[in-house]
Amino acid sequence: MLADKPIDELLKYTGRNPRPADFDAYWERALAEMRSVDPQLELRPAEFKYPGVECFDLYFTGVRNARVHAKFMRPTKLTAPAPALLMFHGYSGNTQDWMKSIAYAAAGFVTAFLDCRGQGGRSEDTGGHKFNTYHGQFIRGLDNDSPDDLLFRHIMLDTAELAKIIMGMPEVDRSKVGAMGISQGGGLTLACASLVPEINRIAPVYPFLSDYQRVWEMDLAVGAYQELKDYFRWFDPRHERQEEIFTRLGYIDVHHLAARIKAKTLMFTGLMDTTCPPSTQFAAFNAITAEKDYILYPDFGHELLPDKDDITFTFMLEMLG
């Protein structure tokens, strides 16, 4: 069963959303802004305890002076720098319970699980955006004067800043850092590996934030992408600014970023996914020139994928070898 293109077409699809002419300069400017910020790193011992693992609430300052939170874990007995793993959660969510990611720390990884700013966790959204701020995060900043104000630019930079912080820790082997996440977390996994190409391997699961125009053309601007339809209904009901809007969204489209990825990649896709259509996922996957593979679930959509966690754990465990 297919909700989108046949497999042979998915493997050739390159995306519909326009790429801004100054895309590369945009992200070089963004990374320069990130590097100019003093992260003011803080580790606070967490109340949660687990045998053989130290748990902390990690805080750092991101762009636009937001304090950003992550759950941080490290094995208590490290005799040499260890591999590390970055984790990213789904849209509007948070890092959830410590037990959600403790298996990696217990196995020997240094781990950091990011709370996206302005969503369901402890990270700040310092604001300054026009119009819709109730939900609508990927359209937030769309009508500001500069595309540098797009909120997801800042969130993507938070992933890169967290990666740099973790890679700079003496207990971490910076050549063995992985990243993973589901939906929004999958999109941020791709963004992080694009902005920090030193990342070793990634496991994005049905990534969000890719090929916005394709989503709209498929009439699937619902659920996670509902704000795209809402934006047009509220602020451009006749689509007179359609090209301008999709081009500006192109700055935060991971299928344009993905060509920068050097990490070994394993992507998971449900072929019945109508939340993040498979073609949008493969628009990003096909842009990756590094070693890569995909795992398909023909009868599954945007939902729990059987064995996905076990396969991902085995994939990341190779860095411990």
C-alpha positions in Angstrom: 0.0 0.0 0.0 1.2 3.5 -0.8 0.0 6.9 0.3 2.5 8.7 -2.0 4.8 7.8 -4.8 6.0 4.3 -5.7 9.4 3.3 -4.3 11.4 3.7 -7.5 10.0 7.3 -7.8 10.7 8.0 -4.1 14.3 7.2 -4.7 14.6 9.7 -7.5 12.5 12.5 -6.0 14.4 15.8 -5.3 11.7 18.0 -3.8 9.4 20.9 -4.8 10.0 23.6 -2.3 12.0 26.5 -3.7 15.6 27.0 -2.5 16.4 30.7 -1.7 19.2 32.1 -3.8 21.2 33.1 -0.8 20.6 29.8 1.1 24.3 29.1 1.8 25.1 32.6 2.9 22.0 32.6 5.2 23.3 29.6 7.1 26.9 30.8 7.2 25.6 34.0 8.8 23.4 32.0 11.2 26.4 29.8 12.3 28.5 32.9 12.8 25.8 34.4 15.1 25.8 31.1 17.0 29.5 31.1 17.4 29.4 34.7 18.8 27.2 33.7 21.7 28.7 32.7 25.0 26.9 29.5 25.9 27.3 30.0 29.7 27.0 26.2 30.2 25.5 25.0 33.4 25.1 21.4 34.7 22.7 20.9 37.6 22.6 17.5 39.2 19.1 16.0 38.6 16.9 14.5 41.2 16.6 11.3 39.1 19.2 8.6 39.9 20.2 5.5 37.9 22.9 3.0 38.8 26.1 3.7 36.9 24.9 6.9 35.3 25.2 10.6 36.3 22.1 12.6 35.4 22.1 16.4 34.9 19.9 19.2 33.7 22.1 21.0 31.2 21.4 24.7 30.3 23.1 26.8 27.7 22.4 30.2 26.1 21.5 30.0 22.4 21.0 32.7 19.8 18.7 35.6 20.7 19.7 35.1 24.4 17.4 32.1 25.0 18.3 29.7 27.8 18.0 26.2 26.4 17.6 23.0 28.3 18.7 19.4 27.7 18.7 16.2 29.8 22.4 15.2 30.0 23.6 11.7 31.1 27.1 10.1 31.3 28.4 6.9 32.6 30.0 7.2 36.0 33.1 5.1 35.2 34.7 6.3 32.1 38.3 5.3 31.5 38.6 6.9 28.1 36.6 9.4 26.0 33.2 7.9 25.1 30.9 8.1 22.1 28.0 10.5 22.5 24.4 10.7 21.3 22.2 13.6 20.7 18.4 13.2 20.8 15.6 15.4 19.6 11.8 15.1 20.3 8.6 15.4 18.3 6.8 18.6 17.5 5.3 20.4 20.5 6.7 17.8 22.8 9.6 17.5 25.2 12.4 15.2 26.4 9.9 13.1 28.5 11.2 10.8 31.2 14.8 10.1 31.9 14.1 6.4 31.3 13.3 7.3 27.7 17.0 7.5 26.8 18.8 5.9 29.8 19.6 2.7 27.9 22.2 4.6 25.8 23.9 6.1 28.9 23.9 2.7 30.6 25.5 1.2 27.6 28.4 3.6 27.7 27.3 6.7 25.7 27.3 10.3 26.9 23.8 11.5 25.9 22.0 14.8 25.6 18.3 15.1 24.9 17.3 18.7 23.8 14.1 20.5 24.8 13.1 22.6 21.7 12.6 26.2 22.7 9.0 27.3 23.1 7.6 23.8 23.1 6.7 21.4 25.9 9.9 21.5 27.9 12.1 23.8 29.8 13.7 25.8 27.0 12.9 29.5 26.5 11.4 31.1 23.4 12.5 34.8 23.8 9.8 35.9 21.3 9.9 38.9 19.1 7.8 37.4 16.3 4.7 38.8 14.6 1.3 37.2 14.3 0.6 33.6 15.2 2.4 32.6 18.4 -0.1 30.2 19.9 1.1 27.2 18.0 2.5 27.6 14.5 6.2 27.4 15.3 7.5 26.7 11.8 5.7 29.7 10.4 6.8 31.9 13.3 8.9 34.8 12.1 7.6 34.3 8.5 6.4 37.9 8.4 9.2 39.5 10.2 11.4 41.8 8.2 14.3 39.4 8.0 14.3 35.6 7.4 17.0 35.6 10.2 14.0 35.8 12.6 12.5 32.5 11.7 12.0 30.6 14.9 13.1 27.3 13.4 16.4 28.8 12.4 17.0 29.4 16.1 15.9 25.8 17.0 18.1 24.3 14.4 21.0 26.4 15.7 20.3 25.1 19.2 20.9 21.5 17.9 24.2 22.6 16.4 25.2 24.5 19.6 24.4 21.4 21.7 26.5 19.3 19.4 29.4 21.6 19.7 29.1 21.7 23.5 29.0 17.9 23.8 31.9 17.5 21.3 33.9 19.9 23.4 33.6 17.9 26.6 36.8 16.0 27.6 34.8 12.8 28.3 33.5 12.7 24.7 35.2 11.2 21.7 34.2 13.9 19.2 34.8 11.6 16.3 32.0 9.3 17.5 28.9 11.4 18.0 25.5 10.3 16.7 22.1 12.0 16.5 18.5 10.6 16.4 14.9 11.6 16.6 11.3 11.0 15.4 9.2 13.4 13.3 10.3 16.9 14.3 13.2 15.1 16.0 14.0 13.4 12.7 14.1 16.7 10.9 16.3 18.3 13.6 18.6 15.2 13.4 19.1 16.1 9.7 19.5 19.8 10.4 22.0 19.1 13.2 24.1 16.8 11.0 24.0 19.4 8.2 25.2 22.2 10.4 27.8 20.1 12.2 29.1 17.7 9.5 31.6 16.2 12.0 28.7 14.1 13.3 29.4 10.4 12.8 26.0 8.8 12.2 22.3 9.6 12.3 19.0 7.8 12.5 16.1 10.1 11.5 12.6 8.6 11.8 10.0 10.0 9.3 11.5 13.5 9.4 9.4 16.6 9.6 10.4 20.0 8.2 11.0 18.9 4.7 9.6 20.0 1.3 6.7 22.2 2.6 5.4 22.9 -0.9 5.0 19.2 -1.6 3.0 18.8 1.6 0.6 21.6 0.5 0.3 20.3 -3.1 -0.7 16.9 -1.7 -3.5 18.6 0.4 -1.8 17.3 3.5 -1.3 20.6 5.3 -3.1 19.1 8.3 -1.9 17.8 11.7 1.7 18.8 12.1 1.5 20.9 9.0 -1.9 22.5 9.7 -0.3 25.9 10.4 0.8 26.1 6.8 -2.9 26.0 5.6 -3.9 28.3 8.5 -1.2 30.8 7.4 -2.6 31.0 3.9 -6.2 31.2 5.1 -5.4 34.0 7.5 -2.7 36.1 5.8 -2.7 35.2 2.0 -6.1 33.7 1.2 -5.7 34.1 -2.6 -2.1 32.8 -2.5 -0.8 36.0 -4.1 2.4 35.6 -2.1 2.7 31.9 -2.5 6.1 31.8 -4.2 7.5 34.3 -1.7 6.2 32.3 1.3 7.5 28.9 0.1 10.8 30.5 -0.8 11.2 31.9 2.7 10.3 28.6 4.2 13.0 27.1 2.1 15.6 28.6 4.5 14.4 26.1 7.2 13.7 23.2 4.8 15.9 20.2 5.7 15.9 18.9 2.2 18.0 21.9 1.2 20.4 21.4 4.1 20.9 17.7 3.7 23.6 17.9 1.0 26.0 19.0 3.8 25.6 15.8 5.8 28.6 13.6 6.1 27.2 11.2 8.7 26.3 7.6 8.0 22.6 7.7 7.7 19.8 5.2 8.5 16.3 6.6 7.8 13.0 4.9 8.8 9.8 5.6 6.8 6.2 4.4 6.9 4.9 4.3 3.4 1.4 5.1 4.6 2.5 8.3 6.4 0.1 11.1 5.7 1.6 13.4 8.3 5.1 13.6 6.9 4.6 12.2 3.4 7.3 9.7 2.2 8.2 11.9 -0.8 9.1 14.8 1.6 11.3 12.5 3.6 13.1 11.1 0.5 13.6 14.7 -0.8 16.0 15.0 2.1 17.4 11.5 2.0 18.2 11.7 -1.7 20.2 14.9 -1.2 22.6 13.1 1.2 25.7 12.0 -0.6 27.2 10.2 2.5 26.8 6.5 3.2 23.1 5.9 3.7 20.3 3.4 3.9 16.6 3.3 4.6 14.1 0.9 6.2 10.5 0.9 4.9 7.3 -0.1 6.7 4.8 -0.6 3.9 1.7 -0.8 6.2 2.6 1.9 8.7 2.1 5.6 8.9 3.2 8.2 11.3 3.2 5.9 14.3 5.2 3.5 16.4 7.4 1.4 14.0 8.1 -2.1 15.3 11.8 -2.9 16.1 12.8 0.6 15.2 14.3 1.3 18.7 16.2 -2.1 18.6 17.6 -1.5 15.1 18.6 2.1 16.0 20.4 0.9 19.2 22.4 -1.6 17.2 23.2 1.0 14.6 24.5 3.4 17.2 26.2 0.7 19.2 28.8 0.3 16.4 30.4 3.5 17.7 31.3 1.7 21.0 33.2 -1.0 19.1 
